[in-house]
């Protein structure tokens, strides 16, 4: 409801004792403690058992998955390994990045399992007013089109579509309004509205502790 959004906005404003830069630094420090690694350029003949055996020596594995980059002209095999600890993941990156396996040079790097959540939190911290989270965006919608769609509902200080490492839209973004009232109006008017060919999902971008408080 409008009242709930206003209460959350006011609570966030009075509870932020750290400066904006301190909160950003803390968020980035937490993000650096990855427990997942992304492995690219795996041998074509590898299955999950072989993938698991290759990375098991570095520590206890919580889960693994393998896939292929279907957007590439020549799809390459890749995988994700989730370790129990950051130390295991960091050691695996140090040892395995650049290692040749069955004629293929592996590319291994840290991958935070909550990348989208971290982007949401960083966007929220940077927003001086009320930040909205918008998903189900058409992939051709860029920052300018996102701003244009939401500008009728108030003063926008920033509008950002999140991109992947190949500079392609992830299908979600953030719009920062100058006041909570404007954000509330935008949610009421834009949630479920079809933009291009997709109905938008629009809500207030919240920190995890705020989401917990709202559910209690």
Secondary structure, DSSP 8 states (H G I E B T S, - for coil): -HHHHHHHHHHHHHH--S-HHHHHHHHHHHHHS--EEEEEEE-TT--HHHHHHHHHTTS-EEEEEEEE-TTSTT--EEEEEEESSHHHHHHHHHHHTT-EETTEE-EEEE--TTHHHHHHHHHHHH-SSEEEEEES--TT--HHHHHHHHGGGS-EEEEEEEE-TTS-EEEEEEEEESSHHHHHHHHHHHTT-EETTEE-EEEE---HHHHHHHH-
